[in-house]
Amino acid sequence: MIPFDIVVSFVAGQMLALSARKQLKKEPTLFFNIYLFIAALWMAILYAPSAMFFFHNWTDWNVMYVVPPEELPSYVIWLDCSALFLVLLFGFISAHILIRKGNDKMIVVSSIAAVVALLAFMWITFDRSFFVGSYEEWQAGTATWLFYSSV
């Protein structure tokens, strides 16, 4: 689900930076360092491919039944993947800036705020977040409860 993936990307970027905070305090550049490269590798090798797998196999649920999948352009999956990568970079670089300022606690606060916002969003959109099926199944109210689905 796209909102979940975006929040995970942001929080992962923040937490990966936080885990390297001692080294990042000494890094002269925000954009070119081994720790950002490792975070980008994590996204490119693990997270983005899994997100694309979910997008491809459960497109209707992944876009939260906003539009029927046949109305989506074929490049939307690549836009999603690119957005996840950019959000990870934003999370990492913003955390790096906070680390340089000595404000490590704000990283944890912003990550918790992002997760709380996601949980609130998922609660508000409960029927779209926790029921998996085709667009037609969701409209008919016959989509499967997430924890009983093939997801």
C-alpha positions as CSV (number, residue, x, y, z in Angstrom):
1,M,0.0,0.0,0.0
2,I,1.5,3.3,-1.1
3,P,1.0,5.3,2.1
4,F,2.6,2.5,4.1
5,D,5.5,2.2,1.8
6,I,6.1,6.0,1.8
7,V,6.1,6.1,5.6
8,V,8.4,3.1,5.9
9,S,10.8,4.7,3.4
10,F,10.9,7.9,5.4
11,V,11.3,6.2,8.8
12,A,13.9,3.8,7.4
13,G,15.9,6.8,6.1
14,Q,15.8,8.5,9.4
15,M,16.6,5.4,11.4
16,L,19.5,4.3,9.1
17,A,21.0,7.8,9.6
18,L,20.4,7.7,13.3
19,S,22.2,4.3,13.5
20,A,25.3,5.9,12.0
21,R,25.0,9.2,13.9
22,K,28.6,9.0,15.3
23,Q,30.1,8.7,11.9
24,L,27.6,11.2,10.3
25,K,28.6,13.9,12.7
26,K,32.1,13.8,11.1
27,E,30.9,13.6,7.5
28,P,31.7,16.7,5.5
29,T,28.9,16.3,2.9
30,L,25.2,15.5,3.1
31,F,24.8,13.9,-0.3
32,F,28.0,11.9,-0.9
33,N,28.9,9.5,1.9
34,I,29.1,5.8,2.4
35,Y,26.1,5.7,4.9
36,L,23.7,7.4,2.5
37,F,25.0,5.0,-0.2
38,I,24.3,2.0,2.1
39,A,20.7,3.3,2.8
40,A,20.2,3.7,-1.0
41,L,21.4,0.2,-1.6
42,W,19.0,-1.1,1.0
43,M,16.2,0.7,-0.9
44,A,17.4,-0.5,-4.3
45,I,18.1,-4.1,-3.4
46,L,15.4,-4.9,-0.7
47,Y,12.6,-2.5,-0.2
48,A,11.8,-1.1,-3.6
49,P,11.7,-4.5,-5.3
50,S,9.4,-5.8,-2.6
51,A,7.1,-2.7,-2.9
52,M,7.0,-3.2,-6.7
53,F,6.1,-6.8,-6.2
54,F,3.2,-5.8,-4.0
55,F,2.2,-3.1,-6.5
56,H,2.3,-5.5,-9.4
57,N,0.4,-8.3,-7.7
58,W,-2.2,-6.3,-5.7
59,T,-2.4,-3.1,-7.7
60,D,-6.0,-2.3,-6.7
61,W,-5.3,-2.6,-3.0
62,N,-1.9,-0.9,-3.3
63,V,-3.5,2.2,-4.8
64,M,-6.2,1.9,-2.1
65,Y,-9.0,1.5,-4.7
66,V,-8.8,5.2,-5.7
67,V,-9.0,4.3,-9.4
68,P,-9.5,1.0,-11.2
69,P,-6.1,-0.4,-12.2
70,E,-6.9,-0.4,-15.9
71,E,-7.1,3.4,-15.7
72,L,-3.5,3.6,-14.3
73,P,-0.7,4.4,-16.8
74,S,1.9,1.6,-16.9
75,Y,4.6,3.9,-15.6
76,V,2.9,4.5,-12.2
77,I,4.8,1.6,-10.7
78,W,8.1,3.3,-11.6
79,L,6.8,6.6,-10.2
80,D,6.0,4.8,-6.9
81,C,9.5,3.2,-6.8
82,S,11.1,6.6,-7.6
83,A,9.0,8.3,-4.9
84,L,10.1,5.7,-2.3
85,F,13.7,6.3,-3.1
86,L,13.3,10.1,-2.9
87,V,11.5,9.8,0.4
88,L,14.2,7.6,1.8
89,L,16.8,10.2,0.7
90,F,14.7,13.0,2.3
91,G,14.4,11.0,5.6
92,F,18.2,10.3,5.7
93,I,19.4,13.7,4.7
94,S,17.0,15.5,7.1
95,A,18.2,13.2,9.9
96,H,21.8,13.9,8.9
97,I,21.1,17.7,9.2
98,L,19.5,17.1,12.7
99,I,22.5,15.0,13.7
100,R,24.9,17.8,12.7
101,K,22.8,20.2,14.8
102,G,23.0,17.8,17.8
103,N,19.2,17.3,17.7
104,D,19.1,13.4,17.6
105,K,15.9,13.3,19.6
106,M,14.0,15.2,16.9
107,I,14.7,12.3,14.5
108,V,12.9,9.9,16.8
109,V,10.1,12.4,17.3
110,S,9.6,12.9,13.6
111,S,9.7,9.1,12.9
112,I,7.1,8.5,15.6
113,A,4.9,11.3,14.3
114,A,5.1,9.8,10.8
115,V,4.0,6.4,12.1
116,V,1.2,7.9,14.2
117,A,0.0,9.8,11.1
118,L,0.1,6.6,9.1
119,L,-1.9,4.7,11.8
120,A,-4.5,7.5,11.9
121,F,-4.7,7.5,8.1
122,M,-5.1,3.7,8.1
123,W,-7.8,3.9,10.7
124,I,-9.7,6.6,8.8
125,T,-9.4,4.5,5.6
126,F,-9.9,1.2,7.3
127,D,-11.9,-0.4,4.5
128,R,-9.3,0.5,1.9
129,S,-6.3,-0.3,4.1
130,F,-7.3,-3.7,5.5
131,F,-9.3,-5.4,2.8
132,V,-7.5,-6.9,-0.2
133,G,-9.2,-7.7,-3.5
134,S,-9.9,-6.4,-6.9
135,Y,-11.5,-3.0,-7.4
136,E,-14.8,-4.7,-8.1
137,E,-14.6,-6.9,-5.0
138,W,-13.8,-3.8,-2.9
139,Q,-16.8,-1.9,-4.4
140,A,-19.0,-4.9,-3.7
141,G,-17.8,-5.3,-0.2
142,T,-16.4,-8.8,-0.8
143,A,-12.7,-8.0,-0.5
144,T,-10.7,-10.3,1.8
145,W,-9.6,-9.2,5.3
146,L,-5.9,-8.4,5.0
147,F,-4.8,-11.1,7.5
148,Y,-6.7,-13.8,5.6
149,S,-5.6,-12.7,2.2
150,S,-2.8,-13.9,0.0
151,V,-0.8,-10.7,0.8
